[in-house]
């Protein structure tokens, strides 16, 4: 017991001596506990809907008003063309397209029935399921109100009351296979862990062994040294990504609809940003424990807020703004667009540009910081 006491005393002294680890062990979990529950909301909100109103009647306007006032939907398009609404779905500007047919109100009165058509973007399975369910519930409630009004203003029987039915189709993931939605995101998280953590560990290990001081006094340029550290992990990331695609095909039958070249170009762009993050973390870490703590701090936030498991559009506005600075959120979006929709480079230019800009900032910051502390 005496030996155990001295061993425990030594460990506590060693931990308390390292002020960086103490701050990380206390501050990082508190920040995550405050931030993640507020942003990672499993309820689906801010569902974008494009409405095709071919009727322009009082009934159609009442239905649209009921949908937009529900708190779940935001009207992003109001057109008279189904082609235009479907184009908004294809361009990720709308999650659903609702088509109200011509003579909607007249047919309800004359024939006591009418059919609405809903096209659902099913790339994000959870959002598609809940969005379709919310819309169906709102339409059902609207129909019930019509039936009440029908009985209030006349003497019609229940069988004579108007009845609205909904015909829906799921685009890009017609069978709502959850694997098509989650496997690309999980592959991104695996690549993230390798790129950020292992790069940081590798450089910090050089610090701990003392070899980095020997390298610093050599004529070797620092940017050459950094490139030499990053390239091996770039290659490893490509290998891991390739193995992930192979596993997705063998176990889940997932074959990307889009081009593999688009995927790999996006991957290199993404690894550029994440390797920059790993390098930056290494410049702020003196031990592997510090590097691991910093890496887990960021990776946990990435996993919860980047759209891997929850819809980014359902987060508060301030959280969505923060997520735009996360490289994984852009790459997860690219993966789903290319794998499920077959999107090309022109469709993902914004996300590619965002990752490249973030990569330039992170790598530049890391190089400047490395020069300052070398």
Buried (B, 14 or more C-beta within 10 A) or exposed (E): EEEEEEEEEEEEEEEEEBEBBEEBEEEBEEEBEEBBEEBBBEEBBBBBBBBBBBBEBEBBBBBBEBBBEBEBBBBBBBBEEBEBBBBBBBEBBBBBBBBBBEBBBEBBEEEBEBEBBBBBBBBBBBBBBBBBEBBBEBBEEBBEEBBEEBBEEEEEEEEEBBBBEBEBEBBBBEEBBEBBBBBBBBBBBBBBBBBBBBBBBBBBBBBEEEEBEEEEEEEEEEEEBBEEBBEEBBEBBBEBBBEBBEEBEEEBEBEBEBBEEBBBBBBEBBBBBBBBBBBBBBBBBBBBBBBBBBBBBBBBBBBBBBBBBBBBBBBEEEBBEBBEEBBBBBBBBBBBBBBBBBBBBEBBEEBBEBBBEBBEBBBEBBBEBBEEEE
